Amino acid sequence: MRTLMMALVLLPQLAFADAPNPQIDRLWRGKCGSCHGADGKAQTEQAKKMAIHDMTIPDWQKANSDAQIKAAISGGVKRTQAGVAQEMEPYKDKLRPDQIDGLIAYIRGLKK
């Protein structure tokens, strides 16, 4: 009986453990989705123009540490890669640290 009661208490928490945070999901769609795409696959017009990488593929996930992702979100991106200019505005003054951490977790959740 005690085990059953514990299971009933923990079941809702376990069911939603991997559920996306609605605030971070909204933040992603509002700040990041226009370039990176809602799904992170970089199939938007802007992503294609700037040759942005698909964040869902394992190679991209492996090649980019949380610290690197945090630096890109916080400090922005301004580089030329394969002859294509890639620019992203910095968000360090627009987002709280917990929001940036939430976006990193969101990006990690995009992997295939």
MIFIZA-873783 format. One record per residue: residue number from 1; x, y, z of N, C-alpha, C in turn. Coordinates in nm, 4 decimals. Layout:
% residues N
<pt nr="NUM" n_u="X" n_v="Y" n_w="Z" ca_u="X" ca_v="Y" ca_w="Z" c_u="X" c_v="Y" c_w="Z"/>
...
END
This chain:
% residues 112
<pt nr="1" n_u="0.0817" n_v="-0.1198" n_w="0.0000" ca_u="0.0000" ca_v="0.0000" ca_w="0.0000" c_u="0.0865" c_v="0.1268" c_w="0.0000"/>
<pt nr="2" n_u="0.1901" n_v="0.1268" n_w="0.0822" ca_u="0.2791" ca_v="0.2422" ca_w="0.0896" c_u="0.3487" c_v="0.2665" c_w="-0.0456"/>
<pt nr="3" n_u="0.3919" n_v="0.1596" n_w="-0.1100" ca_u="0.4564" ca_v="0.1701" ca_w="-0.2407" c_u="0.3602" c_v="0.2271" c_w="-0.3439"/>
<pt nr="4" n_u="0.2368" n_v="0.1816" n_w="-0.3389" ca_u="0.1356" ca_v="0.2309" ca_w="-0.4318" c_u="0.1105" c_v="0.3802" c_w="-0.4111"/>
<pt nr="5" n_u="0.1035" n_v="0.4228" n_w="-0.2873" ca_u="0.0816" ca_v="0.5642" ca_w="-0.2584" c_u="0.1981" c_v="0.6491" c_w="-0.3074"/>
<pt nr="6" n_u="0.3204" n_v="0.6006" n_w="-0.2884" ca_u="0.4375" ca_v="0.6747" ca_w="-0.3362" c_u="0.4366" c_v="0.6845" c_w="-0.4879"/>
<pt nr="7" n_u="0.3985" n_v="0.5751" n_w="-0.5526" ca_u="0.3931" ca_v="0.5749" ca_w="-0.6989" c_u="0.2914" c_v="0.6764" c_w="-0.7492"/>
<pt nr="8" n_u="0.1775" n_v="0.6844" n_w="-0.6819" ca_u="0.0743" ca_v="0.7794" ca_w="-0.7224" c_u="0.1194" c_v="0.9241" c_w="-0.7019"/>
<pt nr="9" n_u="0.1993" n_v="0.9465" n_w="-0.5991" ca_u="0.2503" ca_v="1.0808" ca_w="-0.5731" c_u="0.3569" c_v="1.1193" c_w="-0.6751"/>
<pt nr="10" n_u="0.4460" n_v="1.0269" n_w="-0.7088" ca_u="0.5575" ca_v="1.0556" ca_w="-0.7981" c_u="0.5226" c_v="1.0472" c_w="-0.9459"/>
<pt nr="11" n_u="0.4185" n_v="0.9751" n_w="-0.9812" ca_u="0.3840" ca_v="0.9531" ca_w="-1.1214" c_u="0.3669" c_v="1.0834" c_w="-1.1995"/>
<pt nr="12" n_u="0.2906" n_v="1.1819" n_w="-1.1493" ca_u="0.2799" ca_v="1.3067" ca_w="-1.2275" c_u="0.4140" c_v="1.3758" c_w="-1.2487"/>
<pt nr="13" n_u="0.5006" n_v="1.3723" n_w="-1.1493" ca_u="0.6319" ca_v="1.4355" ca_w="-1.1639" c_u="0.7150" c_v="1.3636" c_w="-1.2689"/>
<pt nr="14" n_u="0.7100" n_v="1.2322" n_w="-1.2688" ca_u="0.7866" ca_v="1.1552" ca_w="-1.3667" c_u="0.7316" c_v="1.1742" c_w="-1.5069"/>
<pt nr="15" n_u="0.6011" n_v="1.1828" n_w="-1.5185" ca_u="0.5382" ca_v="1.1975" ca_w="-1.6500" c_u="0.5777" c_v="1.3281" c_w="-1.7177"/>
<pt nr="16" n_u="0.6023" n_v="1.4330" n_w="-1.6370" ca_u="0.6339" ca_v="1.5626" ca_w="-1.6942" c_u="0.7800" c_v="1.6019" c_w="-1.6780"/>
<pt nr="17" n_u="0.8643" n_v="1.5084" n_w="-1.6371" ca_u="1.0056" ca_v="1.5398" ca_w="-1.6146" c_u="1.0730" c_v="1.5910" c_w="-1.7421"/>
<pt nr="18" n_u="1.0357" n_v="1.5360" n_w="-1.8576" ca_u="1.0981" ca_v="1.5765" ca_w="-1.9830" c_u="1.0128" c_v="1.6760" c_w="-2.0616"/>
<pt nr="19" n_u="0.9022" n_v="1.7186" n_w="-2.0024" ca_u="0.8150" ca_v="1.8126" ca_w="-2.0714" c_u="0.8856" c_v="1.9474" c_w="-2.0836"/>
<pt nr="20" n_u="0.8706" n_v="2.0133" n_w="-2.1984" ca_u="0.9370" ca_v="2.1422" ca_w="-2.2163" c_u="0.8784" c_v="2.2471" c_w="-2.1230"/>
<pt nr="21" n_u="0.9614" n_v="2.3391" n_w="-2.0797" ca_u="0.9194" ca_v="2.4508" ca_w="-1.9974" c_u="0.8481" c_v="2.5494" c_w="-2.0904"/>
<pt nr="22" n_u="0.7196" n_v="2.5785" n_w="-2.0654" ca_u="0.6461" ca_v="2.6661" ca_w="-2.1576" c_u="0.7086" c_v="2.8051" c_w="-2.1726"/>
<pt nr="23" n_u="0.7675" n_v="2.8586" n_w="-2.0661" ca_u="0.8300" ca_v="2.9908" ca_w="-2.0743" c_u="0.9534" c_v="2.9868" c_w="-2.1630"/>
<pt nr="24" n_u="1.0332" n_v="2.8819" n_w="-2.1489" ca_u="1.1538" ca_v="2.8695" ca_w="-2.2320" c_u="1.1142" c_v="2.8393" c_w="-2.3765"/>
<pt nr="25" n_u="1.0119" n_v="2.7599" n_w="-2.3940" ca_u="0.9632" ca_v="2.7304" ca_w="-2.5291" c_u="0.9196" c_v="2.8598" c_w="-2.5974"/>
<pt nr="26" n_u="0.8469" n_v="2.9440" n_w="-2.5262" ca_u="0.8040" ca_v="3.0737" ca_w="-2.5799" c_u="0.9242" c_v="3.1632" c_w="-2.6096"/>
<pt nr="27" n_u="1.0211" n_v="3.1611" n_w="-2.5195" ca_u="1.1434" ca_v="3.2399" ca_w="-2.5379" c_u="1.2186" c_v="3.1928" c_w="-2.6628"/>
<pt nr="28" n_u="1.2319" n_v="3.0612" n_w="-2.6792" ca_u="1.2984" ca_v="3.0046" ca_w="-2.7974" c_u="1.2289" c_v="3.0518" c_w="-2.9245"/>
<pt nr="29" n_u="1.0971" n_v="3.0367" n_w="-2.9273" ca_u="1.0219" ca_v="3.0738" ca_w="-3.0474" c_u="1.0317" c_v="3.2238" c_w="-3.0758"/>
<pt nr="30" n_u="1.0336" n_v="3.3048" n_w="-2.9702" ca_u="1.0378" ca_v="3.4494" ca_w="-2.9883" c_u="1.1746" c_v="3.5051" c_w="-3.0229"/>
<pt nr="31" n_u="1.2789" n_v="3.4488" n_w="-2.9648" ca_u="1.4140" ca_v="3.5035" ca_w="-2.9834" c_u="1.4994" c_v="3.4224" c_w="-3.0814"/>
<pt nr="32" n_u="1.4782" n_v="3.2935" n_w="-3.0872" ca_u="1.5711" ca_v="3.2058" ca_w="-3.1599" c_u="1.5092" c_v="3.1399" c_w="-3.2837"/>
<pt nr="33" n_u="1.3806" n_v="3.1117" n_w="-3.2758" ca_u="1.3138" ca_v="3.0338" ca_w="-3.3797" c_u="1.3131" c_v="3.0960" c_w="-3.5174"/>
<pt nr="34" n_u="1.3162" n_v="3.2304" n_w="-3.5257" ca_u="1.3101" ca_v="3.2931" ca_w="-3.6576" c_u="1.4321" c_v="3.2582" c_w="-3.7428"/>
<pt nr="35" n_u="1.5445" n_v="3.2308" n_w="-3.6786" ca_u="1.6647" ca_v="3.1909" ca_w="-3.7529" c_u="1.6891" c_v="3.0396" c_w="-3.7424"/>
<pt nr="36" n_u="1.6881" n_v="2.9895" n_w="-3.6206" ca_u="1.7218" ca_v="2.8486" ca_w="-3.5979" c_u="1.6060" c_v="2.7541" c_w="-3.6274"/>
<pt nr="37" n_u="1.4853" n_v="2.8088" n_w="-3.6408" ca_u="1.3668" ca_v="2.7277" ca_w="-3.6637" c_u="1.3089" c_v="2.6785" c_w="-3.5328"/>
<pt nr="38" n_u="1.1791" n_v="2.6574" n_w="-3.5288" ca_u="1.1120" ca_v="2.6109" ca_w="-3.4081" c_u="1.1686" c_v="2.4772" c_w="-3.3619"/>
<pt nr="39" n_u="1.2150" n_v="2.3975" n_w="-3.4580" ca_u="1.2682" ca_v="2.2641" ca_w="-3.4264" c_u="1.4206" c_v="2.2599" c_w="-3.4187"/>
<pt nr="40" n_u="1.4873" n_v="2.3739" n_w="-3.4403" ca_u="1.6332" ca_v="2.3796" ca_w="-3.4332" c_u="1.7051" c_v="2.3246" c_w="-3.5550"/>
<pt nr="41" n_u="1.6305" n_v="2.2923" n_w="-3.6597" ca_u="1.6913" ca_v="2.2306" ca_w="-3.7786" c_u="1.7445" c_v="2.3316" c_w="-3.8796"/>
<pt nr="42" n_u="1.7292" n_v="2.4613" n_w="-3.8502" ca_u="1.7837" ca_v="2.5681" ca_w="-3.9340" c_u="1.7350" c_v="2.5616" c_w="-4.0781"/>
<pt nr="43" n_u="1.6057" n_v="2.5411" n_w="-4.0940" ca_u="1.5481" ca_v="2.5364" ca_w="-4.2283" c_u="1.4728" c_v="2.6644" c_w="-4.2633"/>
<pt nr="44" n_u="1.4978" n_v="2.7705" n_w="-4.1875" ca_u="1.4336" ca_v="2.8986" ca_w="-4.2171" c_u="1.5107" c_v="2.9698" c_w="-4.3287"/>
<pt nr="45" n_u="1.4482" n_v="3.0691" n_w="-4.3865" ca_u="1.5138" ca_v="3.1469" ca_w="-4.4924" c_u="1.6424" c_v="3.2121" c_w="-4.4394"/>
<pt nr="46" n_u="1.6339" n_v="3.2707" n_w="-4.3194" ca_u="1.7492" ca_v="3.3370" ca_w="-4.2601" c_u="1.8612" c_v="3.2375" c_w="-4.2311"/>
<pt nr="47" n_u="1.8264" n_v="3.1203" n_w="-4.1815" ca_u="1.9272" ca_v="3.0177" ca_w="-4.1507" c_u="1.9989" c_v="2.9723" c_w="-4.2768"/>
<pt nr="48" n_u="1.9244" n_v="2.9561" n_w="-4.3825" ca_u="1.9853" ca_v="2.9137" ca_w="-4.5082" c_u="2.0777" c_v="3.0230" c_w="-4.5628"/>
<pt nr="49" n_u="2.0363" n_v="3.1478" n_w="-4.5471" ca_u="2.1168" ca_v="3.2604" ca_w="-4.5944" c_u="2.2492" c_v="3.2684" c_w="-4.5177"/>
<pt nr="50" n_u="2.2451" n_v="3.2386" n_w="-4.3868" ca_u="2.3653" ca_v="3.2494" ca_w="-4.3040" c_u="2.4344" c_v="3.1148" c_w="-4.2808"/>
<pt nr="51" n_u="2.3868" n_v="3.0101" n_w="-4.3463" ca_u="2.4466" ca_v="2.8758" ca_w="-4.3333" c_u="2.4556" c_v="2.8310" c_w="-4.1866"/>
<pt nr="52" n_u="2.3441" n_v="2.8488" n_w="-4.1148" ca_u="2.3380" ca_v="2.8078" ca_w="-3.9743" c_u="2.3251" c_v="2.6554" c_w="-3.9688"/>
<pt nr="53" n_u="2.3917" n_v="2.5958" n_w="-3.8718" ca_u="2.3902" ca_v="2.4498" ca_w="-3.8585" c_u="2.2637" c_v="2.3977" c_w="-3.7911"/>
<pt nr="54" n_u="2.2274" n_v="2.2772" n_w="-3.8257" ca_u="2.1174" ca_v="2.2035" ca_w="-3.7650" c_u="2.1602" c_v="2.1628" c_w="-3.6241"/>
<pt nr="55" n_u="2.0918" n_v="2.2143" n_w="-3.5229" ca_u="2.1277" ca_v="2.1859" ca_w="-3.3835" c_u="2.0797" c_v="2.0491" c_w="-3.3358"/>
<pt nr="56" n_u="2.0045" n_v="1.9796" n_w="-3.4186" ca_u="1.9491" ca_v="1.8516" ca_w="-3.3747" c_u="2.0423" c_v="1.7332" c_w="-3.4018"/>
<pt nr="57" n_u="2.1414" n_v="1.7529" n_w="-3.4865" ca_u="2.2262" ca_v="1.6394" ca_w="-3.5225" c_u="2.3308" c_v="1.6110" c_w="-3.4135"/>
<pt nr="58" n_u="2.3591" n_v="1.4852" n_w="-3.3908" ca_u="2.4540" ca_v="1.4476" ca_w="-3.2850" c_u="2.5908" c_v="1.5125" c_w="-3.2989"/>
<pt nr="59" n_u="2.6420" n_v="1.5269" n_w="-3.4214" ca_u="2.7741" ca_v="1.5882" ca_w="-3.4409" c_u="2.7757" c_v="1.7323" c_w="-3.3912"/>
<pt nr="60" n_u="2.6687" n_v="1.8076" n_w="-3.4179" ca_u="2.6627" ca_v="1.9457" ca_w="-3.3703" c_u="2.6530" c_v="1.9481" c_w="-3.2180"/>
<pt nr="61" n_u="2.5690" n_v="1.8626" n_w="-3.1636" ca_u="2.5520" ca_v="1.8565" ca_w="-3.0179" c_u="2.6843" c_v="1.8229" c_w="-2.9492"/>
<pt nr="62" n_u="2.7589" n_v="1.7312" n_w="-3.0087" ca_u="2.8863" ca_v="1.6884" ca_w="-2.9509" c_u="2.9940" c_v="1.7962" c_w="-2.9653"/>
<pt nr="63" n_u="2.9927" n_v="1.8672" n_w="-3.0756" ca_u="3.0973" ca_v="1.9665" ca_w="-3.1047" c_u="3.0802" c_v="2.0969" c_w="-3.0265"/>
<pt nr="64" n_u="2.9636" n_v="2.1191" n_w="-2.9683" ca_u="2.9355" ca_v="2.2442" ca_w="-2.8995" c_u="2.9043" c_v="2.2194" c_w="-2.7525"/>
<pt nr="65" n_u="2.9937" n_v="2.2656" n_w="-2.6664" ca_u="2.9747" ca_v="2.2480" ca_w="-2.5224" c_u="2.8701" c_v="2.3471" c_w="-2.4712"/>
<pt nr="66" n_u="2.8205" n_v="2.3220" n_w="-2.3514" ca_u="2.7264" ca_v="2.4155" ca_w="-2.2899" c_u="2.7905" c_v="2.5535" c_w="-2.2760"/>
<pt nr="67" n_u="2.9181" n_v="2.5564" n_w="-2.2419" ca_u="2.9887" ca_v="2.6839" ca_w="-2.2269" c_u="2.9948" c_v="2.7591" c_w="-2.3603"/>
<pt nr="68" n_u="3.0164" n_v="2.6883" n_w="-2.4691" ca_u="3.0212" ca_v="2.7522" ca_w="-2.6009" c_u="2.8833" c_v="2.8068" c_w="-2.6403"/>
<pt nr="69" n_u="2.7812" n_v="2.7290" n_w="-2.6120" ca_u="2.6450" ca_v="2.7730" ca_w="-2.6433" c_u="2.6106" c_v="2.8965" c_w="-2.5594"/>
<pt nr="70" n_u="2.6466" n_v="2.8915" n_w="-2.4320" ca_u="2.6211" ca_v="3.0046" ca_w="-2.3422" c_u="2.6935" c_v="3.1307" c_w="-2.3909"/>
<pt nr="71" n_u="2.8168" n_v="3.1145" n_w="-2.4348" ca_u="2.8939" ca_v="3.2282" ca_w="-2.4860" c_u="2.8281" c_v="3.2865" c_w="-2.6111"/>
<pt nr="72" n_u="2.7761" n_v="3.2017" n_w="-2.6980" ca_u="2.7109" ca_v="3.2495" ca_w="-2.8202" c_u="2.5822" c_v="3.3245" c_w="-2.7874"/>
<pt nr="73" n_u="2.5034" n_v="3.2701" n_w="-2.6938" ca_u="2.3788" ca_v="3.3367" ca_w="-2.6560" c_u="2.4099" c_v="3.4690" c_w="-2.5861"/>
<pt nr="74" n_u="2.5008" n_v="3.4654" n_w="-2.4917" ca_u="2.5325" ca_v="3.5848" ca_w="-2.4117" c_u="2.6024" c_v="3.6928" c_w="-2.4926"/>
<pt nr="75" n_u="2.7064" n_v="3.6541" n_w="-2.5628" ca_u="2.7897" ca_v="3.7507" ca_w="-2.6341" c_u="2.7558" c_v="3.7714" c_w="-2.7784"/>
<pt nr="76" n_u="2.6666" n_v="3.6898" n_w="-2.8312" ca_u="2.6313" ca_v="3.6994" ca_w="-2.9720" c_u="2.7343" c_v="3.6303" c_w="-3.0605"/>
<pt nr="77" n_u="2.7103" n_v="3.6357" n_w="-3.1883" ca_u="2.7987" ca_v="3.5728" ca_w="-3.2858" c_u="2.8229" c_v="3.6729" c_w="-3.3976"/>
<pt nr="78" n_u="2.9461" n_v="3.6872" n_w="-3.4352" ca_u="2.9823" ca_v="3.7702" ca_w="-3.5507" c_u="3.1056" c_v="3.7070" c_w="-3.6118"/>
<pt nr="79" n_u="3.0832" n_v="3.6271" n_w="-3.7153" ca_u="3.1941" ca_v="3.5564" ca_w="-3.7784" c_u="3.1601" c_v="3.5288" c_w="-3.9242"/>
<pt nr="80" n_u="3.2627" n_v="3.4903" n_w="-3.9967" ca_u="3.2452" ca_v="3.4434" ca_w="-4.1334" c_u="3.2876" c_v="3.2981" c_w="-4.1356"/>
<pt nr="81" n_u="3.1983" n_v="3.2141" n_w="-4.1840" ca_u="3.2269" ca_v="3.0714" ca_w="-4.1890" c_u="3.1956" c_v="3.0218" c_w="-4.3295"/>
<pt nr="82" n_u="3.2945" n_v="2.9619" n_w="-4.3908" ca_u="3.2820" ca_v="2.9133" ca_w="-4.5284" c_u="3.2370" c_v="3.0260" c_w="-4.6218"/>
<pt nr="83" n_u="3.2904" n_v="3.1463" n_w="-4.5973" ca_u="3.2596" ca_v="3.2601" ca_w="-4.6827" c_u="3.1237" c_v="3.3242" c_w="-4.6581"/>
<pt nr="84" n_u="3.0556" n_v="3.2809" n_w="-4.5543" ca_u="2.9221" ca_v="3.3337" ca_w="-4.5251" c_u="2.9244" c_v="3.4056" c_w="-4.3905"/>
<pt nr="85" n_u="2.8716" n_v="3.5271" n_w="-4.3878" ca_u="2.8649" ca_v="3.6039" ca_w="-4.2630" c_u="2.7547" c_v="3.5473" c_w="-4.1740"/>
<pt nr="86" n_u="2.7904" n_v="3.5189" n_w="-4.0506" ca_u="2.6942" ca_v="3.4712" ca_w="-3.9521" c_u="2.6929" c_v="3.5705" c_w="-3.8365"/>
<pt nr="87" n_u="2.5751" n_v="3.6262" n_w="-3.8098" ca_u="2.5633" ca_v="3.7244" ca_w="-3.7017" c_u="2.4402" c_v="3.6947" c_w="-3.6178"/>
<pt nr="88" n_u="2.4589" n_v="3.7060" n_w="-3.4857" ca_u="2.3496" ca_v="3.6926" ca_w="-3.3915" c_u="2.3728" c_v="3.7957" c_w="-3.2821"/>
<pt nr="89" n_u="2.2688" n_v="3.8667" n_w="-3.2464" ca_u="2.2842" ca_v="3.9692" ca_w="-3.1433" c_u="2.3108" c_v="3.9060" c_w="-3.0066"/>
<pt nr="90" n_u="2.3823" n_v="3.9774" n_w="-2.9200" ca_u="2.4065" ca_v="3.9266" ca_w="-2.7847" c_u="2.2821" c_v="3.9432" c_w="-2.6979"/>
<pt nr="91" n_u="2.2588" n_v="3.8485" n_w="-2.6102" ca_u="2.1422" ca_v="3.8523" ca_w="-2.5229" c_u="2.1766" c_v="3.8690" c_w="-2.3757"/>
<pt nr="92" n_u="2.3036" n_v="3.8952" n_w="-2.3440" ca_u="2.3436" ca_v="3.9047" ca_w="-2.2032" c_u="2.2698" c_v="4.0153" c_w="-2.1293"/>
<pt nr="93" n_u="2.2327" n_v="4.1217" n_w="-2.1969" ca_u="2.1607" ca_v="4.2319" ca_w="-2.1333" c_u="2.0092" c_v="4.2205" c_w="-2.1504"/>
<pt nr="94" n_u="1.9644" n_v="4.1178" n_w="-2.2215" ca_u="1.8214" ca_v="4.1029" ca_w="-2.2491" c_u="1.7596" c_v="3.9822" c_w="-2.1802"/>
<pt nr="95" n_u="1.8443" n_v="3.8862" n_w="-2.1423" ca_u="1.7960" ca_v="3.7636" ca_w="-2.0778" c_u="1.8628" c_v="3.7454" c_w="-1.9426"/>
<pt nr="96" n_u="1.7892" n_v="3.6884" n_w="-1.8502" ca_u="1.8453" ca_v="3.6539" ca_w="-1.7191" c_u="1.9303" c_v="3.5279" c_w="-1.7335"/>
<pt nr="97" n_u="2.0255" n_v="3.5076" n_w="-1.6429" ca_u="2.1080" ca_v="3.3859" ca_w="-1.6490" c_u="2.0259" c_v="3.2567" c_w="-1.6493"/>
<pt nr="98" n_u="1.9169" n_v="3.2530" n_w="-1.5730" ca_u="1.8337" ca_v="3.1319" ca_w="-1.5711" c_u="1.7646" c_v="3.1097" c_w="-1.7055"/>
<pt nr="99" n_u="1.7331" n_v="3.2164" n_w="-1.7766" ca_u="1.6732" ca_v="3.2019" ca_w="-1.9094" c_u="1.7754" c_v="3.1479" c_w="-2.0091"/>
<pt nr="100" n_u="1.8986" n_v="3.1963" n_w="-1.9989" ca_u="2.0046" ca_v="3.1459" ca_w="-2.0870" c_u="2.0292" c_v="2.9983" c_w="-2.0580"/>
<pt nr="101" n_u="2.0345" n_v="2.9612" n_w="-1.9303" ca_u="2.0511" ca_v="2.8198" ca_w="-1.8941" c_u="1.9346" c_v="2.7368" c_w="-1.9457"/>
<pt nr="102" n_u="1.8138" n_v="2.7934" n_w="-1.9395" ca_u="1.6959" ca_v="2.7239" ca_w="-1.9920" c_u="1.7058" c_v="2.7026" c_w="-2.1420"/>
<pt nr="103" n_u="1.7593" n_v="2.8008" n_w="-2.2136" ca_u="1.7774" ca_v="2.7857" ca_w="-2.3584" c_u="1.8814" c_v="2.6785" c_w="-2.3905"/>
<pt nr="104" n_u="1.9858" n_v="2.6719" n_w="-2.3098" ca_u="2.0865" ca_v="2.5665" ca_w="-2.3305" c_u="2.0217" c_v="2.4295" c_w="-2.3132"/>
<pt nr="105" n_u="1.9430" n_v="2.4133" n_w="-2.2083" ca_u="1.8728" ca_v="2.2861" ca_w="-2.1849" c_u="1.7766" c_v="2.2570" c_w="-2.3004"/>
<pt nr="106" n_u="1.7106" n_v="2.3606" n_w="-2.3503" ca_u="1.6190" ca_v="2.3453" ca_w="-2.4630" c_u="1.6941" c_v="2.2941" c_w="-2.5861"/>
<pt nr="107" n_u="1.8075" n_v="2.3570" n_w="-2.6130" ca_u="1.8906" ca_v="2.3165" ca_w="-2.7278" c_u="1.9356" c_v="2.1714" c_w="-2.7125"/>
<pt nr="108" n_u="1.9746" n_v="2.1326" n_w="-2.5939" ca_u="2.0142" ca_v="1.9940" ca_w="-2.5698" c_u="1.8983" c_v="1.8981" c_w="-2.5931"/>
<pt nr="109" n_u="1.7784" n_v="1.9450" n_w="-2.5663" ca_u="1.6597" ca_v="1.8628" ca_w="-2.5877" c_u="1.6208" c_v="1.8489" c_w="-2.7342"/>
<pt nr="110" n_u="1.6817" n_v="1.9263" n_w="-2.8217" ca_u="1.6519" ca_v="1.9194" ca_w="-2.9647" c_u="1.7155" c_v="1.8004" c_w="-3.0335"/>
<pt nr="111" n_u="1.8168" n_v="1.7405" n_w="-2.9680" ca_u="1.8918" ca_v="1.6343" ca_w="-3.0361" c_u="1.8024" c_v="1.5196" c_w="-3.0779"/>
<pt nr="112" n_u="1.8393" n_v="1.4613" n_w="-3.1899" ca_u="1.7610" ca_v="1.3503" ca_w="-3.2482" c_u="1.7777" c_v="1.2254" c_w="-3.1665"/>
END
